[in-house]
Amino acid sequence: MKKKGVLKNIDNNDSVIEKINQVSYQELKSSGIINEGMIPKLDNCFYALEKNVSKVCIGKSDMLFNKEFRCTTIQ
């Protein structure tokens, strides 16, 4: 099953972290919840925000057509 967004537990697709800001991102990295391959992805999300993108959503492409899909919003 494809991941739906940034997860608290990589083995549980229902553990989507729905919102991440700069402060919570640092906390999630410090605790090891966000690590390895997600760090560059999220760093790029925050870079986009610095360049005036209003928000970034991470999830399955199905989320574009179905509001019931959970995703992670970076703001």
C-alpha positions as CSV (number, residue, x, y, z in Angstrom):
1,M,0.0,0.0,0.0
2,K,1.3,3.5,-0.9
3,K,2.0,5.9,1.9
4,K,-0.6,8.7,2.3
5,G,1.6,11.4,3.7
6,V,4.2,11.9,6.4
7,L,3.6,9.2,9.0
8,K,4.3,9.0,12.7
9,N,4.8,5.2,12.3
10,I,6.1,4.1,8.9
11,D,4.4,0.7,9.5
12,N,0.9,2.3,10.0
13,N,-0.6,4.1,7.0
14,D,-3.3,5.5,9.4
15,S,-0.7,7.5,11.4
16,V,-0.6,10.5,9.0
17,I,0.7,13.7,10.5
18,E,-1.8,16.2,9.0
19,K,0.1,19.4,9.6
20,I,3.8,20.3,9.9
21,N,5.3,23.7,10.5
22,Q,9.0,24.6,11.0
23,V,8.8,24.1,14.8
24,S,7.0,20.7,14.7
25,Y,9.4,19.6,11.9
26,Q,12.4,20.2,14.1
27,E,10.7,18.3,17.0
28,L,9.9,15.4,14.7
29,K,13.4,15.2,13.4
30,S,14.9,15.4,16.9
31,S,12.7,12.6,18.1
32,G,13.6,10.4,15.1
33,I,10.0,10.2,13.7
34,I,11.2,12.0,10.6
35,N,14.5,10.6,9.3
36,E,16.5,9.4,6.4
37,G,14.7,9.9,3.0
38,M,12.0,12.2,4.4
39,I,14.4,14.9,5.5
40,P,15.4,16.1,2.0
41,K,11.8,16.0,0.9
42,L,10.6,18.1,3.8
43,D,13.6,20.4,3.5
44,N,12.6,21.0,-0.1
45,C,9.0,21.7,1.1
46,F,10.2,24.4,3.5
47,Y,12.5,25.8,0.8
48,A,9.4,26.2,-1.5
49,L,7.6,28.0,1.3
50,E,10.6,30.4,1.6
51,K,10.1,31.1,-2.1
52,N,6.5,32.2,-1.5
53,V,4.6,28.9,-2.2
54,S,1.6,29.1,0.1
55,K,1.5,25.5,1.2
56,V,2.8,22.0,0.2
57,C,0.7,18.8,0.5
58,I,2.3,15.4,0.6
59,G,0.2,12.4,-0.2
60,K,-1.2,10.1,-2.8
61,S,-2.3,11.7,-6.1
62,D,-5.9,10.5,-5.2
63,M,-6.1,13.3,-2.7
64,L,-6.5,15.8,-5.5
65,F,-9.8,14.3,-6.4
66,N,-11.1,12.9,-3.1
67,K,-11.2,15.1,0.1
68,E,-11.5,12.0,2.2
69,F,-7.8,11.0,1.6
70,R,-5.5,12.2,4.4
71,C,-2.4,14.0,3.5
72,T,0.3,16.1,5.2
73,T,0.1,19.9,4.8
74,I,3.4,21.8,5.2
75,Q,2.9,25.5,6.1
